[in-house]
Amino acid sequence: MPVPSTIADISTTASSNSPAGTDAIGTSLDDYLRAIQAILKQEDSSGVDIASASAITIPSAGKYFTITGTTAITSIVDSWTGRSVVVVFNGALTFTHSAGLILPGAANITTAAGDAATLVNESTGVWRCVAYQKAANTPGNATTFGGLTTAQIAVLGTASVQALNVSHFGSLTTAQVTTLVGAETLTNKRITPRVGETTSSATPTINTDSVDIYKLTAQAVDITSFTTNLSGTPTDGQVLIIQITGTAARAITWGTSFEASTVALPTTTVTTAMLTVGFIYNSVTSKWRCVASC
């Protein structure tokens, strides 16, 4: 049996490899030993570039390959079952999902320069992509999210929309994800109010973009204006609750940003009891409308 040159020449069955017990090795022993060393090294090295084609063949020697060109790839010629390789694309092409080329999410992938895929020859006629990394994104991110745009994805625990970019995210659809612009029904969810507070102020600073409840916990002076330091861009129907606990009875002046409804704006606290006043923003008058006082 000839001296092997690549791992493709070696069998997983020991008795099928050479030299056999009946072979006359002679001066070939060093050739066999060097061949084994070379094959081991080949399996941990870069192979030659592979030109993109409808059916590509991955050379026997090498673990890491660059795929050149932009021709769509629809299949990969068998190597041997269990073989795994890493391929890096140097351009845009269509990596086509099929029964013989299984891609994440059972969907085609449009590659970009620098994208990398880990492929395993799973069985005869079948290669599986077990990992795909986009060059343009940080680990854990991707370019698509079940067809959603970044403007549609609300990220829990943050105040802003993040650019969640994933090359594939299962079979998630837009109907299964809460969006910023869609009409959604949330079930069994709790909304935790945003709370701001200060001890005492004649002109309390309230930003209605960042608080839903504002507390004055030990008001030691009369309130001359709730309007002076009021800020934010409220929306129609937005709710604001203000709680005032005085160290004694304190006069209250609300200012031009507030209005009464059938419920009057309170003008004073009562001794040290907490006064709670509820408002709903009225976009017609651009004022906070008093709807409750207790």
C-alpha positions in Angstrom: 0.0 0.0 0.0 1.4 3.4 -0.9 2.5 6.0 1.7 -0.5 8.2 2.4 -0.3 11.9 1.5 -3.5 13.4 3.0 -6.0 12.3 5.6 -8.3 11.2 2.8 -5.9 8.3 2.2 -6.3 7.0 5.8 -9.1 4.8 7.1 -10.8 4.8 10.5 -10.3 1.1 10.5 -6.7 0.3 11.7 -6.3 -2.8 9.6 -7.1 -0.9 6.4 -4.1 1.4 6.9 -0.6 0.8 5.8 1.9 -0.7 6.2 0.3 -4.1 6.7 2.1 -6.8 8.7 3.0 -8.6 5.5 4.4 -5.4 3.8 8.2 -5.2 3.4 8.9 -1.7 4.7 12.5 -1.6 3.9 13.7 2.0 3.6 10.1 3.3 3.6 9.6 3.5 7.3 10.8 7.1 7.4 8.4 8.0 4.6 5.4 6.6 6.6 6.5 8.5 9.8 6.9 11.7 7.9 3.6 11.2 6.1 1.8 10.9 9.5 3.5 14.1 10.7 2.5 16.0 7.6 -1.1 14.8 7.7 -1.4 15.9 11.4 -0.1 19.3 10.4 -2.4 19.6 7.4 -5.4 19.2 9.7 -4.4 22.3 11.6 -3.4 24.6 8.8 -4.9 26.8 6.1 -5.7 25.2 2.8 -5.7 26.6 -0.7 -8.4 29.0 -1.8 -11.6 27.6 -3.2 -13.3 29.2 -6.1 -17.0 29.6 -5.6 -19.1 27.4 -7.8 -22.5 25.7 -7.8 -20.8 22.6 -6.3 -17.5 23.2 -4.5 -14.9 20.6 -3.5 -13.0 21.2 -0.2 -9.4 20.0 -0.6 -8.4 17.1 1.6 -5.4 19.1 3.1 -6.3 21.9 5.4 -8.8 23.0 8.0 -9.3 26.7 7.1 -10.2 27.9 3.6 -11.0 31.1 1.8 -13.9 31.0 -0.7 -13.3 33.4 -3.6 -15.8 34.7 -6.2 -19.5 35.5 -6.2 -21.1 32.3 -7.7 -23.9 30.9 -5.7 -23.1 27.7 -3.8 -25.8 25.0 -3.7 -23.8 21.9 -2.7 -20.5 20.7 -1.3 -18.8 17.5 -2.6 -18.3 14.8 0.1 -15.0 14.6 1.9 -15.5 12.1 4.7 -18.1 11.8 7.4 -17.3 13.8 10.5 -14.9 16.2 8.8 -15.2 19.8 10.0 -13.8 22.9 8.3 -14.0 26.6 8.6 -14.5 28.7 5.4 -14.3 32.4 5.1 -16.0 34.3 2.2 -14.2 37.1 0.5 -17.3 38.5 -1.2 -21.1 38.4 -1.6 -22.7 35.3 -2.8 -25.8 33.1 -2.1 -25.1 30.2 0.2 -28.1 28.0 -0.6 -29.9 25.9 1.9 -30.9 22.4 0.8 -31.2 18.8 2.1 -27.5 18.3 1.3 -26.4 21.7 2.6 -28.2 22.5 5.8 -28.0 26.1 6.9 -29.2 27.7 10.2 -32.8 28.5 10.2 -33.3 26.4 7.0 -32.7 29.6 5.0 -30.3 30.9 2.4 -27.5 33.2 3.5 -26.2 36.1 1.6 -22.6 36.3 2.5 -20.3 39.3 2.9 -16.6 39.7 2.8 -15.2 38.4 6.0 -18.1 36.2 7.0 -17.1 32.8 8.3 -18.9 29.4 8.5 -18.1 26.2 10.3 -19.1 23.2 8.2 -19.4 19.5 9.1 -19.7 16.6 6.6 -22.5 15.1 8.6 -23.2 12.1 6.5 -22.9 11.0 2.9 -24.1 13.8 0.7 -24.9 16.1 3.6 -22.9 19.1 4.9 -24.3 21.1 7.9 -23.3 24.7 8.8 -23.1 24.5 12.6 -22.0 28.1 13.1 -22.1 31.3 11.0 -20.4 34.6 12.1 -21.0 37.9 10.4 -17.9 40.0 9.9 -19.9 43.2 10.2 -21.3 42.6 13.7 -20.1 41.9 17.2 -20.5 38.4 18.7 -24.2 37.7 19.5 -25.5 40.2 17.0 -26.9 39.7 13.5 -28.0 41.5 10.4 -31.6 40.3 10.4 -34.0 39.4 13.2 -36.8 37.3 11.7 -37.4 40.1 9.1 -37.6 42.9 11.7 -35.9 46.2 11.3 -33.8 47.7 14.1 -36.5 50.4 14.5 -39.1 47.8 15.4 -37.2 45.9 18.1 -37.7 47.0 21.8 -34.8 45.9 23.9 -35.8 45.0 27.5 -33.8 46.8 30.2 -32.7 49.7 28.1 -34.1 53.1 27.2 -33.2 52.9 23.6 -33.6 50.6 20.6 -30.5 48.6 19.9 -29.4 47.4 16.5 -29.9 43.7 17.2 -28.3 42.0 14.2 -28.4 38.2 13.9 -27.7 36.2 10.8 -30.6 33.9 11.8 -32.9 33.8 14.8 -34.8 30.6 14.4 -38.1 31.0 12.7 -39.2 34.1 14.6 -41.7 36.3 12.8 -42.6 39.9 13.3 -46.0 38.8 14.7 -44.2 37.1 17.6 -42.1 40.1 18.7 -43.4 43.2 20.4 -42.5 46.3 18.3 -42.3 50.0 19.0 -44.9 50.9 16.3 -47.3 48.0 16.3 -50.6 47.7 18.2 -49.8 45.0 20.8 -51.7 43.2 23.6 -49.5 42.3 26.6 -50.7 39.6 28.9 -49.5 39.0 32.5 -47.0 41.8 32.4 -46.3 44.5 35.0 -45.2 48.0 34.1 -43.0 49.5 36.9 -43.5 53.2 37.2 -40.5 55.5 37.0 -40.2 57.4 40.2 -38.3 60.6 41.0 -38.1 62.5 44.3 -36.6 65.3 46.2 -36.9 66.4 49.8 -38.1 69.9 49.3 -38.2 72.6 46.6 -40.1 75.8 45.8 -39.8 75.1 42.1 -39.5 71.2 41.7 -37.6 69.9 38.8 -39.7 67.3 37.0 -38.9 65.8 33.6 -42.0 63.9 32.4 -39.9 61.9 29.9 -38.2 60.1 32.8 -40.7 60.0 35.6 -44.3 58.8 36.0 -44.5 59.5 39.8 -42.7 62.5 41.4 -42.5 62.8 45.2 -41.7 65.7 47.5 -41.0 63.9 50.8 -40.5 66.7 53.3 -41.7 69.9 51.8 -40.4 72.7 54.0 -41.4 75.8 51.9 -44.4 76.9 49.9 -44.4 75.8 46.3 -44.2 78.9 44.1 -44.4 77.1 40.7 -44.6 73.5 39.4 -44.2 74.9 35.9 -40.9 76.7 36.1 -38.7 73.6 36.1 -41.1 71.3 34.3 -39.7 69.6 31.2 -40.3 66.8 28.8 -42.3 66.0 25.6 -45.5 64.4 27.0 -48.0 62.5 24.7 -51.8 62.7 24.8 -53.1 60.7 27.7 -49.8 60.3 29.5 -50.2 60.0 33.2 -48.3 61.9 35.9 -48.7 61.5 39.7 -47.3 64.1 42.1 -47.1 63.3 45.8 -46.4 66.1 48.3 -45.7 65.5 52.0 -45.2 68.7 53.9 -43.5 69.3 57.2 -46.6 71.5 57.8 -49.3 73.0 55.6 -47.7 74.4 52.4 -49.3 76.6 49.7 -49.1 75.3 46.1 -49.0 77.3 42.9 -49.1 75.1 39.9 -48.4 77.5 37.0 -49.5 77.6 33.4 -48.6 74.0 32.5 -51.4 72.6 34.7 -55.2 72.9 34.5 -58.3 71.8 36.5 -61.0 69.6 35.2 -64.1 68.8 37.2 -61.4 68.2 39.8 -59.9 71.4 41.1 -56.1 71.9 41.4 -55.4 71.7 45.2 -53.8 74.9 46.6 -52.4 73.6 49.8 -51.2 70.5 51.6 -52.9 69.6 54.9 -50.6 69.5 57.9 -48.1 66.6 57.4 -50.5 64.3 55.4 -49.4 63.2 51.9 -51.3 64.9 49.1 -51.5 62.8 46.0 -52.5 64.6 42.7 -53.2 62.7 39.4 -52.8 64.3 36.0 -53.5 63.2 32.4 -51.8 65.2 29.6 -54.3 67.1 27.4 -52.7 67.6 24.0 -55.5 70.0 22.9 -54.5 72.5 25.6 -50.9 71.3 26.0 -51.5 71.1 29.8 -51.5 68.6 32.5 -55.1 68.1 33.5 -55.9 67.4 37.1 -58.1 64.3 37.3 -57.7 63.3 41.0 -56.7 64.8 44.3 -56.7 63.0 47.6 
